[in-house]
Amino acid sequence: MTVPTNAMGPAIHFERVGLQLGGNCILSNVDFSVEPGTIHCIIGPNGGGKSSLVRCLLGQMPHTGTIRIGWGTGNVIGYVPQSLDFDRTLPMTVKDFMAMICQNRPAFCGLGRKYGPIVEHALKMVGMEGKRQRPFGALSGGERQRVLLAQGLIPKPDLLVLDEPGTGLDKAGASIMRDLLADLKERGVTILMIHHDLAEVRDMADSVTCINRNLVFSGEPEVELTPEKILNVFSPAGGTC
């Protein structure tokens, strides 16, 4: 794997990361690194601890071990969750939602002059600029995912963390997402992404890590994603701590 020479995003080092919740082992001795300015995908079976590891990185869960972020020229983290729980009857437009997450004043006051062009650009990057006045609750699942991706771009991230960003996306949305991630990588952004589509991981990722409570493997997709390893990981047997 070649690290981009223009990399401005951080390197990330997970060192013997562990997590226990309610007496249950969620993660144990997870060790791997993410190179700056690369796309690094995390894969593994459901319940294997992928989202928990991301939450540890974001400081949302108390873990053992160490997570080190070696910042480059900036220290902004963008985060795109897998889904968003909200009241679909709320009278909130796409523009209101973006106002709510990117400025310190109430959304009903509207977008400030500073943030209007920034939000417009982010929505344009995900192909949602034409639906800024659409009720957020009326969007399809894939459209909501695009808006969540747009909010992860404000402010411009140096590290972008995504939890299954392709969930619910149609072909057009998936294509937009792939192009956007490729563009961000070109700019040197470090991208850490949980992904379930192994074909896409092979196609877009510089490196891949498999988590099933423990670290199963980590390396280049063309080396690690062999039929034997995939069958072993996704068999019903599961991993242990």
C-alpha positions as CSV (number, residue, x, y, z in Angstrom):
1,M,0.0,0.0,0.0
2,T,1.3,3.4,-1.0
3,V,0.6,6.3,1.4
4,P,-0.4,9.5,-0.5
5,T,2.4,12.1,-0.5
6,N,-0.1,14.8,0.1
7,A,-1.6,13.1,3.1
8,M,-2.9,15.7,5.7
9,G,-5.2,13.3,7.6
10,P,-4.0,11.5,10.7
11,A,-2.6,8.1,11.3
12,I,-4.5,6.0,13.8
13,H,-3.1,3.4,16.1
14,F,-5.3,0.9,18.0
15,E,-3.1,-0.8,20.7
16,R,-4.5,-3.7,22.7
17,V,-8.0,-2.1,22.7
18,G,-10.5,-4.0,24.8
19,L,-14.1,-3.3,25.9
20,Q,-16.3,-5.0,28.5
21,L,-20.0,-4.1,28.9
22,G,-22.2,-5.6,31.6
23,G,-19.7,-8.4,32.1
24,N,-19.7,-9.3,28.4
25,C,-16.6,-9.2,26.3
26,I,-17.2,-6.9,23.3
27,L,-13.6,-6.4,22.2
28,S,-10.2,-7.9,23.3
29,N,-6.6,-7.0,22.4
30,V,-7.4,-5.3,19.1
31,D,-4.2,-4.1,17.5
32,F,-3.9,-2.4,14.1
33,S,-3.0,0.9,12.4
34,V,-4.6,3.1,9.8
35,E,-2.2,5.0,7.5
36,P,-2.7,8.7,6.9
37,G,-4.6,9.7,3.8
38,T,-5.9,6.2,3.0
39,I,-9.3,4.4,2.9
40,H,-9.3,1.8,5.6
41,C,-12.3,-0.5,5.9
42,I,-13.4,-2.5,8.9
43,I,-15.4,-5.7,8.2
44,G,-16.7,-8.6,10.3
45,P,-19.9,-10.4,11.3
46,N,-22.8,-8.8,13.0
47,G,-22.2,-8.4,16.7
48,G,-18.4,-8.6,16.2
49,G,-17.7,-5.2,17.8
50,K,-17.1,-3.1,14.7
51,S,-19.4,-0.2,15.7
52,S,-18.2,-0.4,19.3
53,L,-14.6,0.0,18.1
54,V,-15.6,3.1,16.2
55,R,-17.4,4.5,19.3
56,C,-14.2,3.9,21.3
57,L,-12.3,5.9,18.8
58,L,-14.9,8.7,19.1
59,G,-14.6,8.7,22.9
60,Q,-18.1,7.4,23.4
61,M,-17.2,4.2,25.2
62,P,-14.7,3.6,28.0
63,H,-12.1,1.1,26.7
64,T,-8.9,-0.4,27.8
65,G,-5.7,-0.2,25.8
66,T,-4.8,2.9,23.8
67,I,-6.1,4.7,20.7
68,R,-3.6,7.2,19.3
69,I,-4.4,9.7,16.6
70,G,-1.4,11.3,15.0
71,W,-2.8,14.5,13.6
72,G,-1.4,16.1,10.5
73,T,-2.2,19.6,9.5
74,G,-5.7,19.6,11.0
75,N,-7.7,17.9,13.7
76,V,-11.3,17.8,12.5
77,I,-13.3,14.6,12.7
78,G,-16.4,14.0,10.6
79,Y,-18.7,11.2,11.6
80,V,-21.5,9.5,9.6
81,P,-23.7,7.1,11.6
82,Q,-25.4,4.0,10.1
83,S,-28.8,5.5,10.7
84,L,-30.6,8.2,12.6
85,D,-33.5,7.8,15.1
86,F,-35.8,10.8,14.9
87,D,-39.5,11.8,15.0
88,R,-40.6,11.7,11.4
89,T,-43.5,14.1,12.2
90,L,-41.1,16.9,13.1
91,P,-41.6,19.9,10.8
92,M,-37.9,19.9,9.8
93,T,-36.6,20.3,6.3
94,V,-33.3,19.1,5.0
95,K,-32.0,22.6,5.3
96,D,-33.2,22.8,8.9
97,F,-31.4,19.6,9.8
98,M,-28.2,20.9,8.3
99,A,-28.6,24.2,10.2
100,M,-29.1,22.3,13.4
101,I,-25.9,20.3,13.1
102,C,-23.5,23.0,11.8
103,Q,-24.2,26.2,13.8
104,N,-24.8,27.2,17.4
105,R,-28.1,29.0,17.0
106,P,-31.6,27.3,16.8
107,A,-32.5,25.8,13.4
108,F,-35.8,27.8,13.3
109,C,-33.7,30.9,13.1
110,G,-32.5,29.7,9.7
111,L,-29.0,29.3,8.3
112,G,-26.5,32.0,9.1
113,R,-24.9,33.9,6.3
114,K,-21.6,32.2,7.0
115,Y,-23.1,28.6,6.7
116,G,-25.5,29.0,3.8
117,P,-22.9,28.4,1.0
118,I,-21.1,25.7,3.1
119,V,-24.3,23.7,3.5
120,E,-25.2,24.3,-0.2
121,H,-21.9,22.9,-1.3
122,A,-22.1,19.9,1.0
123,L,-25.6,19.0,-0.2
124,K,-24.4,19.4,-3.8
125,M,-21.5,17.0,-3.2
126,V,-24.0,14.3,-2.3
127,G,-26.6,15.1,-5.0
128,M,-29.2,16.5,-2.5
129,E,-29.1,20.2,-3.3
130,G,-32.5,20.0,-5.1
131,K,-34.2,18.7,-1.9
132,R,-33.0,21.2,0.6
133,Q,-36.6,22.3,1.4
134,R,-38.0,18.7,1.5
135,P,-39.3,17.5,4.9
136,F,-36.5,15.4,6.4
137,G,-39.0,12.8,7.5
138,A,-40.3,12.4,4.0
139,L,-36.9,11.4,2.6
140,S,-36.2,7.8,1.6
141,G,-33.6,5.8,3.6
142,G,-31.0,6.3,1.0
143,E,-31.7,10.1,0.7
144,R,-31.4,10.4,4.5
145,Q,-28.1,8.6,4.3
146,R,-26.9,11.1,1.7
147,V,-27.8,14.0,4.0
148,L,-26.0,12.3,6.9
149,L,-23.0,12.1,4.6
150,A,-23.3,15.8,3.8
151,Q,-23.3,16.7,7.5
152,G,-20.1,14.7,8.0
153,L,-18.4,17.1,5.6
154,I,-19.0,20.2,7.7
155,P,-16.5,21.4,8.7
156,K,-14.1,19.9,6.2
157,P,-12.8,16.8,7.9
158,D,-9.2,15.6,8.2
159,L,-10.5,12.2,9.5
160,L,-13.9,10.9,8.2
161,V,-15.4,8.0,10.1
162,L,-18.3,6.2,8.5
163,D,-20.5,3.4,10.0
164,E,-22.0,1.4,7.1
165,P,-22.5,4.5,4.9
166,G,-24.0,2.5,2.0
167,T,-27.0,1.3,4.0
168,G,-30.1,2.0,2.0
169,L,-28.4,3.8,-0.9
170,D,-29.6,3.1,-4.4
171,K,-27.2,2.8,-7.4
172,A,-27.0,6.5,-8.0
173,G,-26.4,7.2,-4.3
174,A,-23.7,4.5,-4.0
175,S,-21.9,5.9,-7.1
176,I,-22.0,9.4,-5.6
177,M,-20.6,8.1,-2.3
178,R,-17.7,6.2,-4.1
179,D,-16.8,9.3,-6.1
180,L,-16.9,11.5,-3.0
181,L,-14.7,9.2,-1.0
182,A,-12.2,8.9,-3.8
183,D,-12.1,12.7,-4.0
184,L,-11.6,13.1,-0.3
185,K,-8.8,10.6,-0.4
186,E,-7.2,12.6,-3.2
187,R,-7.2,15.6,-0.9
188,G,-5.4,13.6,1.8
189,V,-8.3,12.9,4.1
190,T,-8.0,9.7,6.2
191,I,-11.2,7.6,5.9
192,L,-12.1,4.8,8.4
193,M,-15.2,3.0,7.3
194,I,-17.2,0.0,8.5
195,H,-18.4,-1.8,5.3
196,H,-20.3,-5.0,4.6
197,D,-19.9,-5.2,0.9
198,L,-16.6,-7.1,0.4
199,A,-16.6,-6.5,-3.4
200,E,-16.6,-2.7,-2.7
201,V,-13.9,-3.2,0.0
202,R,-11.7,-4.9,-2.6
203,D,-12.3,-2.1,-5.1
204,M,-11.9,1.0,-2.9
205,A,-10.0,0.2,0.2
206,D,-6.2,0.6,0.6
207,S,-6.4,-1.7,3.7
208,V,-8.9,-3.8,5.5
209,T,-9.2,-5.0,9.1
210,C,-11.5,-7.8,10.2
211,I,-12.9,-7.7,13.7
212,N,-14.8,-10.5,15.5
213,R,-14.4,-9.3,19.1
214,N,-10.7,-10.1,18.5
215,L,-8.6,-8.9,15.6
216,V,-8.9,-11.6,12.9
217,F,-6.7,-10.1,10.2
218,S,-5.5,-6.7,8.9
219,G,-3.7,-5.8,5.7
220,E,-4.2,-5.2,2.0
221,P,-7.6,-6.4,0.6
222,E,-6.0,-8.4,-2.3
223,V,-4.0,-10.4,0.3
224,E,-6.4,-10.7,3.1
225,L,-9.8,-11.2,1.5
226,T,-9.3,-14.9,0.4
227,P,-12.3,-17.2,0.2
228,E,-10.9,-19.3,3.1
229,K,-10.6,-16.4,5.4
230,I,-14.0,-15.0,4.5
231,L,-15.7,-18.4,5.1
232,N,-13.9,-18.7,8.4
233,V,-14.9,-15.3,9.6
234,F,-18.6,-15.4,8.5
235,S,-19.3,-19.0,9.6
236,P,-21.7,-19.5,12.5
237,A,-18.9,-20.4,14.9
238,G,-18.0,-16.8,15.7
239,G,-15.1,-15.4,17.6
240,T,-14.2,-15.5,21.3
241,C,-12.4,-13.2,23.7
